[in-house]
Amino acid sequence: MNLIIFGPPGAGKGTQADFIVNKYDLFQLSTGEVLRNEIKNKTELGKEISTIISSGTLVSDDIVKKLVENFISKNKYKNRLIFDGYPRNINQARTLSQLLDKYEQKIDLVLKLSVSLTTIKKRISERLSLEKRADDSAEIAIKRFKTYEESTEPVIDYYKKLNLLKVIDGERPIDQINKEISDYIAIIEGWLCEISPYKYVFVTYTQFTMARIAGINIPPNKIVSIALTYIHGIGLHSSKLICNKLNIPVDARVNKLTEDQILKITEYINTNHKVEGDLRREISINIKRLVDLASYRGSRHKKKLPVRGQRTHSNARTRKGKAIAIAGKKLTPLKK
Ligand code: AMP
């Protein structure tokens, strides 16, 4: 199991990460700490990045990628990492997913500790009265909070689209937060059925065994061109076109797709196709317009009869669905 934890400075991310590390025997990979260690140990890389870090800007994505790959590639850390401070932008998020793919791993859960700025300010002033910490002045705290919000928002959105994100109310007592995190981890580990069988079996089934595209859970064992047709508004033709456009083999199984490919499909469908609720809404508006106009097609819609001249004397008595009897006419008997 690999996790990512997000949270503004002062949200209690450290406390929660420690809790998860101890309880589930994982390793916390804080890129900030790894980088600071490089500087402390005066390595070549350390010398290169010391000015960048002290100025507060981000180190290049390539440097961080190499550091992160050092961990992901080792057997000791396989499926045992909590990423903290990484990824910091969409490019890093995509890189992380490629790296994990390369070493046959994936992200199982993304936690976001959500805390308001007012609470952060309160916590900082309490901490200030206990220990004198140079970086904890209120203004710096506000600035760091805002930078965090702005920079991580797109990354968090990326994981939300992949349906991996859990937002946790970080304003509650620590043990309640621990409990909520444990519950989420239990779901992915597959042993939460004991706690609340129906709710969590359902959650496990829908969230972790199926890919979610355009708000629809698509079947994991089917080939992608067929699976996409489970989305209302996508037929076989469009589904094949989508695959070709995104260079995804039409016969790849959904559960073999990478997170990146699923995200690409989601984005493509969102921008190029009208599906599900939007499509249903558009169709019903069009029908309503025909009915309001009292046009021929409108009247046929009203009577639930075929609108485009199909024969209704003996067959096609209705639109799609079971045949219904129309006043004065018997249902056509089935041919023997
Ligand atoms: P942190 O302790 O996570 O706040 O990180 C301290 C500093 O390390 C940051 O200001 C960045 O310069 C650098 N750093 C940490 N993580 C990353 C990352 N994922 N990408 C780029 N730079 C990073």
Residues whose N, C-alpha, C, O or C-beta is under 5 A from the ligand:
A	BS01	AMP	T31 G32 E33 L35 I52 I53 G56 T57 L58 V59 V64 G85 Y86 P87 R88
